[in-house]
Amino acid sequence: MAYLDWVQWPAMLVTVLAAWLIGSQRSGRRMIGFVCFSLSNVLWVIWGAYAEAFALIALQVCLFLMNLRGFRKNVKGQEREQSHD
């Protein structure tokens, strides 16, 4: 299962892309960033399970829950913007 060693690289790239998108002033790009962060959480958990990195898995679960909070706040912000139009 050495191919799972390579999962850390796409996980890292998706995490960096997500962080870039979250910093956008456009809500659509931020939403894509939240989705990318969720994907990166899944990739890190897969790699963490393979590497027996249990603290990393716990961290990814916590980060995913925080990501959900940010996603919901962004959705509410979009709804407020649309109601003012």
C-alpha positions as CSV (number, residue, x, y, z in Angstrom):
1,M,0.0,0.0,0.0
2,A,2.9,2.3,-0.6
3,Y,0.8,4.2,-3.1
4,L,-1.0,5.7,-0.1
5,D,2.3,7.5,0.8
6,W,1.4,9.8,-2.2
7,V,-2.0,10.8,-0.8
8,Q,-0.2,13.4,1.4
9,W,0.8,15.4,-1.7
10,P,-2.6,16.0,-3.2
11,A,-3.9,16.6,0.3
12,M,-1.3,19.3,0.7
13,L,-2.0,20.9,-2.6
14,V,-5.8,20.9,-2.1
15,T,-5.3,22.4,1.4
16,V,-3.2,25.2,-0.1
17,L,-5.7,25.8,-2.9
18,A,-8.5,25.9,-0.3
19,A,-6.7,28.5,1.9
20,W,-6.2,30.6,-1.2
21,L,-9.9,30.5,-2.2
22,I,-11.1,31.1,1.4
23,G,-9.3,34.4,1.3
24,S,-11.3,35.6,-1.7
25,Q,-13.8,38.5,-1.4
26,R,-16.2,36.6,-3.7
27,S,-18.5,34.4,-1.8
28,G,-18.6,31.9,-4.7
29,R,-14.9,31.4,-4.5
30,R,-15.1,31.1,-0.7
31,M,-17.7,28.3,-1.1
32,I,-15.4,26.5,-3.4
33,G,-12.7,26.9,-0.8
34,F,-14.9,25.3,1.8
35,V,-15.5,22.4,-0.5
36,C,-11.7,22.1,-1.1
37,F,-11.0,22.1,2.6
38,S,-13.5,19.3,3.1
39,L,-11.8,17.3,0.4
40,S,-8.5,18.0,1.9
41,N,-9.8,16.8,5.3
42,V,-10.9,13.5,3.7
43,L,-7.5,13.1,2.0
44,W,-5.6,13.8,5.3
45,V,-7.8,11.3,7.2
46,I,-7.0,8.6,4.6
47,W,-3.3,9.3,4.8
48,G,-3.5,9.6,8.6
49,A,-5.2,6.2,8.9
50,Y,-2.5,4.7,6.7
51,A,0.3,6.3,8.6
52,E,-1.4,5.7,12.0
53,A,-1.2,9.4,12.7
54,F,-4.2,9.5,15.0
55,A,-3.6,13.1,16.2
56,L,-3.7,14.2,12.5
57,I,-7.1,12.4,12.1
58,A,-8.5,14.1,15.2
59,L,-7.2,17.5,13.9
60,Q,-8.9,16.9,10.6
61,V,-12.2,16.1,12.2
62,C,-12.0,19.3,14.3
63,L,-11.0,21.4,11.2
64,F,-13.9,19.8,9.3
65,L,-16.4,20.9,12.0
66,M,-15.0,24.4,11.9
67,N,-15.2,24.4,8.1
68,L,-18.9,23.5,8.4
69,R,-19.4,26.5,10.7
70,G,-17.7,28.8,8.1
71,F,-19.6,27.3,5.3
72,R,-22.9,27.9,7.1
73,K,-21.9,31.5,7.9
74,N,-21.0,32.1,4.3
75,V,-24.4,30.7,3.1
76,K,-26.2,33.0,5.5
77,G,-24.1,35.9,4.3
78,Q,-25.0,35.1,0.7
79,E,-28.7,35.0,1.6
80,R,-28.5,38.4,3.3
81,E,-26.8,39.9,0.2
82,Q,-29.5,38.5,-2.1
83,S,-32.3,39.8,0.1
84,H,-30.9,43.3,-0.1
85,D,-30.8,43.2,-3.9
